[in-house]
Amino acid sequence: MRVGLLTAIAGASLVCGCTQARVENGPVGAAAVSSQPSEDAQIADLLARMSLERKVAQLIQPQINSFTTDDMERYRFGSYLNGGNGGPGGDEFAPAAQWLALADAMYLASSKPLPGGEPAIPTMWGTDAVHGHTNIVGATVFPHNIGLGATRDADLLRRIGAATAAEIAATGIDWNFSPTVAVARDDRWGRTYESYSEDPDIVAPLGAALVEGLQGTKDDPRRLHGARVIATAKHFFADGGTTQGVDQGDVNGDIEALKAIHARPYPAAIAAGVESIMASFNSINGVKMHGNRDLLTGVLRGEMGFTGLVVGDWNAHGQIDGCTVDDCPQALLAGLDIYMVPDDWKALHANLVRQVQDGSIPMARLDEAVGRVLRVKLRAGIIGPDSRKPSARAVGGKFAPLGSPEHRAIAREAVAKSQVLLKNDGVLPLAKSAKVLVAGSAADSVAQAAGGWTLTWQGGLELDNATYFPGATSIRAGIEAAAREAGGSAIYSADGSYTARPDVAIVVFGEKPYAEFEGDRKTLVFSDEEGLKLLRKFDAAGIPTVAVFLSGRPMWMNREINAADAFVAAWLPGSEGAGVADVLYGKRPATGKLGFSWPAQCDGKPVNGPEGALYPVGYGLSLDAKATAGKLDEKCGYLVAGPSSDWFAGGKVASDVSVTGGGQPLPSFRGSAGGVAVRGIDYKRQEDAREIVFGPGATLSFSQSEKGTGAYRILYQLPAQPAGKVTLTVGGNTVDITRQLALSAGKGWREMIVTEACAPGLGKGIAITSAAPMTMQIASVARAVMPAGADCSF
């Protein structure tokens, strides 16, 4: 993608004793050189000639829809990114040529000559291509990491990395925010599918292999050039270890014990030559990682010897105590090198300049961070004698790799190797002559098979196959083709209806697409019954069934496993559904092994280990192994509606429930009282919810005339983080929920469940008190019986 090392540099002969050509005031990398100084010498020379404003700009990473090429020319940002829903001109579905055109425009704006001999340093573009270059319509969509972890195939991961890099480089993008090397330890976490395994010894070699595929191996002379891109190991560290699997949440425990699990993949990625590492959103023992010098500098650099750059995550520095997204010197001082500041880049730039000028940030620390950015650019050829705009690079604009047959073949292989067969009474492999009925809406949805981080941030069932996934093969289409090839037949009926009785039914069902916090779950219970009803329907008719379950995590599936004759954990396979058919028909062997323990009990708890697992890590049947699980327990308290009562629902307050503000009545849950102001807002229909504005120290209370039973369940939304302490008073217990609300802020509607676990003796009412002004929206308040031992969650 990029070749060469550095431009002619003014005064370089004084630094390295060599002679070279010079281009006055031109972009770094515009002229050929007769010999090259060392990286250190080149970096020192550039730093010596850069203005303070340009240095700071190297540490600012805005997103493409919040700045223009004029802004790039003015500020000279060191890098930029596209957000999960961002695209050229605001079009997240823009064709590849428009992505390349934007890359060209930003390169040219960043490399325009500067006055006074200051070097013009080209920018670099970073993207989240976490399972293929899935920002681009028509690109190859590989299985998500949870599926790749089931393959245990490092060579396959290298080939996937190389294919992904080639598709990225063709569109002019320099840098991939991948691989995720999280060790997910609570499968309720919405990013579990981005983890290869709950076992760090499985994660480490696979993450390192993907790094080598993206960047090239350390001994490859074309490393980081041509059809290669910069890789990022993320998120350092313990993103997969948060309490209750809450995204961006807290991780608690002995630091050495935490490192032994969650930091273990990083030395392998560093040994593979990863050039960047992304800091995590989570906190460890109460300290946000973006502000944790002991870990970002002491452990990552001191103990692990990482010398590359540390990039932040989306506004995550703003979560550090005492910081805002536009004012946070603490992050740089802790060891962050690049602020990912999507929208508030201008104010952050001004504040960082001021903080260097007043000594709050030492110039030495600024130069260290900028030097790390420059070093990566040197190695990747973004600055160098042959530096050029993306479309003029060796592979720029050569779009043939996007969704190429060769890349789709790798993806199909990966899909087949990722399938984990959990149960088989002999129905698999399918008989060649079988008349097959394919059922379930997911069977014909590439979007559902692809999951989140696919064209849009959260993914979405609205993304139809023909428009958004040209060249892809749905699971339905893959089975139909395999049936024809084998000499049998397959028909598709989403609702499972048929006229001619089939020999076997394949039911494809699973989780709807999600990403990050939207995917956080309270339990591991799969409550969608579309697949279950189909399986039971065919079972009652005596038709053998194969369940193909699409998911981003193991889930409690006892009912579905009981109803199926064969059960396949297909994970999120992506665009090449034929890989599923390859295993079902025995064209490829079933070799996938679980990277995560499969839960046996419906108790809302994660498994993460052999104790209590229905299927442990490493489990997976071959096609010639006949195995059933016996009759599994189908009782589940989370699926049985226990005694419950709505206190506030549909915009109405129950007759035996009172609502007060500061102890003063709020009739119909409206009006103002005791420092609390309430107005009606729309949730699903007109004014069926309430917006509550708390004054300083104000309390909102709900109580029932008679003592009710069960946990409190509150559907709420918090537009912004609390500015002060927030407490919950229940049954004589007062619980500080400030941290939990801070994590839920800005993430849409969420459910607060308050059980005996955090508030023994639930009493007759619940109260929320905010020490500072706060706005909260509430759509419902209820009490409901929960299974014994159910956690409190927010």
Sequence and secondary structure as in RCSB ss.txt:
>XXXX:A:sequence
MRVGLLTAIAGASLVCGCTQARVENGPVGAAAVSSQPSEDAQIADLLARMSLERKVAQLIQPQINSFTTDDMERY
RFGSYLNGGNGGPGGDEFAPAAQWLALADAMYLASSKPLPGGEPAIPTMWGTDAVHGHTNIVGATVFPHNIGLGA
TRDADLLRRIGAATAAEIAATGIDWNFSPTVAVARDDRWGRTYESYSEDPDIVAPLGAALVEGLQGTKDDPRRLH
GARVIATAKHFFADGGTTQGVDQGDVNGDIEALKAIHARPYPAAIAAGVESIMASFNSINGVKMHGNRDLLTGVL
RGEMGFTGLVVGDWNAHGQIDGCTVDDCPQALLAGLDIYMVPDDWKALHANLVRQVQDGSIPMARLDEAVGRVLR
VKLRAGIIGPDSRKPSARAVGGKFAPLGSPEHRAIAREAVAKSQVLLKNDGVLPLAKSAKVLVAGSAADSVAQAA
GGWTLTWQGGLELDNATYFPGATSIRAGIEAAAREAGGSAIYSADGSYTARPDVAIVVFGEKPYAEFEGDRKTLV
FSDEEGLKLLRKFDAAGIPTVAVFLSGRPMWMNREINAADAFVAAWLPGSEGAGVADVLYGKRPATGKLGFSWPA
QCDGKPVNGPEGALYPVGYGLSLDAKATAGKLDEKCGYLVAGPSSDWFAGGKVASDVSVTGGGQPLPSFRGSAGG
VAVRGIDYKRQEDAREIVFGPGATLSFSQSEKGTGAYRILYQLPAQPAGKVTLTVGGNTVDITRQLALSAGKGWR
EMIVTEACAPGLGKGIAITSAAPMTMQIASVARAVMPAGADCSF
>XXXX:A:secstr
         TTHHHHHS      TT BTT S  SS   HHHHHHHHHHH  HHHHHHTTEE BGGG  HHHHHHH
  SEEE  TT  GGG TT  HHHHHHHHHHHHHHHTS  GGG  B   EEEE  TTSSTTSTT      HHHHHH
HT HHHHHHHHHHHHHHHHHTT  EE   B  B   TTSTTGGGSSBSSHHHHHHHHHHHHHHHH  TT TTTTS
SS  B EEEEETTGGG GGG TT EE S HHHHIIIIITHHHHHHHTT  EEEE S EETTEEGGG HIIIIIII
IIIT   SEEE  TTGGGGSTT BTTB HHHHHHT  BEE SS HHHHHHHHHHHHHTTSS HHHHHHHHHHHHH
HHHHHTSSSTT   GGGSSSTT  TTTT HHHHHHHHHHHHHH EEEEESS  S  TT EEEEESGGGG HHHHH
 SSSSSSS  TTS HHHH TT B HHHHHHHHHHHHT EEEEETT   SS  SEEEEEEE     GGGG  SSSB
    HHHHHHHHHHHTT  EEEEEE SS  B HHHHHH SEEEEEE   SBTHHHHHHHTTSS      SS EE 
S SS    SSTTEEE TT  B TT  B   S     TTTS  SEEEEEETTEE TTEEEEETTEE GGG EEETT
EEEEEE SSSTT EEEEEE TTEEEEEEESS   SEEEEEEE SS  SS EEEEETTEEEE HHHHHHHTTS  E
EEEE TTTSSS  SEEEEEESS EEEEEEEEEEE   TT   B 
